[in-house]
């Protein structure tokens, strides 16, 4: 066994031990510990702290330094809270308790848009607890096939996949997911994508906070190809323990320029605009430490060129 594999196995073992410890102390205490750990990580992890602050400065140059500091710190806490909440999902949000803890808002145009067995593509982002968004979609009538990126550690990837699928959603890893995604839409199913991470050099370069950001073109491409709605779905954490609010918004207007490449770009840009609105509404609940703008456009003439193999990277 290689050294890298041994290190991955050790990482997996430590993660499982941490999960067992978090589950043994109860949800309230686990949340308090997670937030304290996030504050400590914010102080010690200079690399991600400075990246978060740099992103906030670029996005909110007119806001105070204190605002940016508090938002970055809140982002670290939100991520830690998401981990604990996801571990306890099966204990605290099941049966009737789901409706007590989760407020679900569905735009009145959505049921008609997916009526008569018509599928849909849902686009969400790392705002609030995105794990709960996918997990609870089936409870409210929209069971998802969620497209996920594998971690570098295969044991952790498999553990997370099994944990997610306990809720009823299905998980397809990004590489090789095109066939399963197509089958899902052809049979009236629902796809779910997290769309606020860099998609690399093959992404669609659409504006996000005024800067071109490489964005997956798969949601728009599939929605247009199979003539199904692209529906934004947002989530935010409310005050109190394990309380959330989910918004399933109206389907994005379908571009009809006659140029499929242009239509994919316009639909992706509209999707990014919705994500930007969510982040502006809850800036402390987004992952500011992510390198969202790390991939630069190759040139303005190529800025809206999607790749047909986006799902198979």
C-alpha positions in Angstrom: 0.0 0.0 0.0 1.4 3.4 -1.0 2.1 6.2 1.5 -0.6 8.3 0.0 -3.2 5.5 0.5 -2.1 5.0 4.1 -2.5 8.7 4.8 -6.0 8.6 3.2 -6.9 5.6 5.4 -5.6 7.4 8.4 -7.6 10.5 7.5 -10.7 8.3 7.1 -10.2 6.7 10.4 -9.8 10.1 12.2 -12.9 11.4 10.4 -15.0 8.4 11.5 -13.7 8.9 15.1 -14.7 12.5 15.0 -18.1 11.7 13.7 -18.6 9.1 16.5 -17.6 11.6 19.1 -19.9 14.3 17.7 -22.8 11.9 17.7 -22.1 10.7 21.3 -22.4 14.1 23.0 -25.8 15.1 21.7 -26.9 17.7 19.1 -26.9 20.9 21.2 -23.4 20.3 22.6 -22.1 19.1 19.2 -23.2 22.4 17.7 -21.5 24.5 20.4 -18.3 22.5 20.0 -18.4 22.9 16.2 -18.8 26.7 16.4 -15.9 27.0 18.9 -13.8 24.8 16.7 -14.7 27.0 13.7 -13.6 30.1 15.6 -10.3 28.4 16.4 -9.8 27.3 12.8 -10.5 30.9 11.7 -7.7 32.1 13.8 -5.2 29.4 13.0 -5.9 28.7 9.3 -4.3 31.8 7.8 -4.6 30.5 4.2 -8.3 30.1 4.1 -9.0 33.1 6.4 -7.1 35.4 4.1 -8.7 33.9 1.0 -12.2 34.5 2.5 -11.3 38.1 3.4 -9.8 38.8 -0.1 -13.0 37.5 -1.7 -15.1 39.7 0.6 -13.0 42.7 -0.2 -13.4 42.2 -3.9 -17.2 41.7 -3.6 -17.9 44.3 -0.9 -15.2 46.9 -1.2 -17.5 49.6 0.2 -18.3 47.7 3.4 -16.3 48.1 6.6 -13.4 45.9 7.5 -15.4 44.8 10.6 -18.3 43.6 8.4 -15.9 41.6 6.2 -14.2 40.1 9.3 -17.5 39.1 10.9 -18.8 37.7 7.6 -15.7 35.6 7.1 -15.9 34.3 10.7 -19.6 33.5 10.3 -18.8 31.6 7.1 -16.4 29.3 9.0 -19.1 28.8 11.7 -21.7 28.1 9.1 -19.6 25.4 7.5 -18.9 23.7 10.8 -22.6 23.9 11.7 -23.5 22.3 8.4 -21.3 19.3 9.2 -22.9 18.7 12.6 -26.5 19.3 11.3 -25.9 16.8 8.5 -24.7 14.1 11.0 -27.9 14.6 13.0 -30.3 14.9 10.1 -31.7 11.4 10.6 -32.3 12.0 14.4 -33.8 15.5 14.5 -35.6 15.9 11.1 -37.8 12.9 10.5 -41.5 12.4 10.3 -43.6 15.2 11.6 -40.6 17.0 13.1 -39.4 17.9 9.6 -42.3 20.3 9.1 -41.6 21.8 12.5 -38.0 22.5 11.8 -38.1 23.2 8.0 -40.2 26.0 6.4 -40.6 25.2 2.8 -41.7 27.8 0.2 -42.5 26.6 -3.3 -43.3 29.2 -6.0 -46.8 28.5 -7.3 -45.5 28.1 -10.9 -43.3 25.1 -10.0 -46.0 22.4 -9.7 -47.4 23.3 -13.1 -43.9 23.4 -14.6 -43.2 19.7 -13.6 -46.8 18.4 -14.1 -47.6 15.3 -16.2 -44.3 13.5 -15.4 -42.1 16.3 -16.7 -38.6 16.3 -15.1 -36.6 19.3 -13.9 -33.1 20.4 -13.1 -32.7 22.0 -9.7 -29.8 24.4 -9.1 -28.6 25.2 -5.6 -25.5 26.6 -3.9 -23.4 26.3 -0.7 -25.6 28.6 1.2 -27.0 27.6 4.6 -27.0 23.8 4.9 -27.0 22.6 1.3 -26.8 19.0 2.5 -30.3 19.4 4.0 -31.6 20.9 0.8 -30.9 17.8 -1.2 -31.8 15.4 1.6 -35.2 17.0 2.2 -36.2 17.5 -1.4 -37.7 14.0 -1.6 -39.8 14.6 1.5 -41.5 17.5 -0.2 -42.1 15.6 -3.5 -38.9 16.1 -5.5 -36.6 13.1 -5.0 -33.3 14.0 -6.6 -30.4 12.5 -8.5 -27.7 14.8 -7.1 -24.5 15.2 -9.1 -21.5 15.4 -6.7 -17.8 15.8 -7.0 -15.7 13.0 -5.4 -13.3 13.9 -2.7 -9.6 12.9 -3.1 -10.1 10.3 -0.3 -12.2 7.4 -1.8 -13.2 6.1 1.6 -14.6 9.4 2.7 -16.3 9.8 -0.7 -18.1 6.4 -0.3 -19.1 7.2 3.3 -20.6 10.5 2.4 -22.4 9.0 -0.6 -24.0 6.3 1.6 -24.9 8.9 4.3 -26.6 11.1 1.7 -28.5 8.2 0.1 -30.0 7.2 3.4 -32.4 10.2 2.9 -33.8 8.8 -0.4 -31.8 10.9 -2.8 -29.5 9.2 -5.2 -25.9 10.4 -5.8 -24.0 10.2 -9.1 -20.4 11.2 -9.2 -19.6 13.9 -11.7 -17.3 11.8 -13.8 -19.4 9.5 -16.0 -22.8 11.0 -14.8 -24.0 12.1 -18.2 -25.7 8.9 -19.1 -27.5 8.6 -15.7 -28.5 12.2 -15.8 -30.0 11.9 -19.3 -31.9 8.8 -18.3 -33.3 10.6 -15.2 -34.6 13.5 -17.3 -36.0 11.3 -20.0 -38.1 9.4 -17.4 -39.4 12.5 -15.7 -37.0 12.6 -12.8 -35.2 15.4 -11.0 -31.6 16.4 -11.1 -29.8 18.5 -8.5 -26.6 20.5 -9.0 -24.5 22.6 -6.7 -23.5 25.4 -9.1 -21.3 27.8 -7.2 -17.9 26.2 -7.5 -15.3 26.8 -10.2 -15.9 24.5 -13.2 -12.3 24.9 -14.5 -11.3 25.8 -18.0 -14.3 24.0 -19.6 -16.9 26.0 -17.6 -19.1 28.7 -18.8 -17.7 32.1 -17.9 -20.7 34.0 -16.6 -20.6 37.0 -14.3 -20.8 36.4 -10.5 -20.5 39.6 -8.4 -19.4 41.5 -11.5 -16.5 39.1 -12.4 -16.5 36.3 -14.9 -16.6 33.0 -13.0 -16.2 29.5 -14.5 -19.5 27.9 -13.9 -20.8 24.4 -14.7 -22.8 24.5 -18.0 -24.4 21.1 -17.3 -27.6 22.4 -15.7 -28.4 24.8 -18.5 -27.3 22.3 -21.2 -29.4 19.5 -19.9 -32.5 21.7 -19.2 -32.4 23.0 -22.8 -31.6 19.6 -24.4 -34.5 17.8 -22.7 -36.8 20.8 -22.6 -37.3 20.8 -18.8 -37.3 23.7 -16.4 -34.2 24.9 -14.6 -35.4 25.7 -11.1 -33.3 27.6 -8.5 -33.6 26.3 -4.9 -32.1 28.2 -2.0 -31.8 27.5 1.7 -30.9 29.5 4.7 -30.3 28.7 8.4 -32.7 30.4 10.9 -32.1 31.3 14.5 -32.3 28.3 16.8 -31.1 24.8 16.5 -31.8 22.8 13.4 -34.2 25.3 11.9 -34.0 26.1 8.2 -36.0 27.8 5.4 -36.0 26.4 1.9 -37.1 28.4 -1.2 -38.0 26.7 -4.5 -38.1 29.6 -6.9 -39.9 30.0 -10.2 -38.2 28.3 -13.2 -35.7 30.5 -15.0 -37.0 31.9 -18.3 -35.8 29.8 -21.2 -33.6 31.8 -23.7 -34.7 31.3 -27.3 -32.0 33.0 -29.4 -31.7 30.1 -31.9 -28.1 29.7 -30.9 -27.7 26.8 -28.4 -24.3 28.0 -27.2 -25.7 31.5 -26.5 -28.8 30.0 -24.8 -26.6 28.0 -22.5 -24.6 31.0 -21.6 -27.7 33.2 -20.9 -29.3 30.5 -18.8 -26.1 30.0 -16.8 -25.8 33.7 -16.3 -29.4 33.9 -15.0 -28.6 31.0 -12.6 -25.5 32.8 -11.3 -27.6 35.9 -10.7 -29.9 34.0 -8.5 -27.0 32.5 -6.5 -25.5 36.0 -6.1 -28.8 37.2 -4.7 -28.9 34.4 -2.2 -25.3 35.2 -1.1 -26.1 38.9 -0.8 -29.1 38.0 1.4 -27.1 35.7 3.7 -23.4 36.5 3.2 -22.4 34.8 6.5 -23.8 31.5 5.3 -21.7 31.1 2.1 -18.3 29.5 1.6 -16.1 32.6 1.1 -12.9 30.6 1.5 -13.6 28.8 -1.8 -11.5 29.9 -4.8 -14.6 30.8 -6.9 -12.8 33.0 -9.4 -9.6 30.9 -9.7 -10.1 30.0 -13.3 -9.6 32.9 -15.7 -11.4 33.2 -19.0 -9.2 32.3 -22.0 -10.4 35.4 -23.8 -13.6 37.3 -24.4 -14.3 35.5 -27.6 -14.3 32.2 -25.7 -16.0 33.4 -22.6 -19.4 31.8 -23.3 -18.3 28.5 -24.8 -19.7 25.6 -22.8 -18.1 22.1 -23.0 -20.4 19.2 -24.0 -18.3 17.0 -21.7 -18.8 19.1 -18.5 -20.3 16.1 -16.7 -17.5 13.8 -17.6 -14.5 15.8 -16.2 
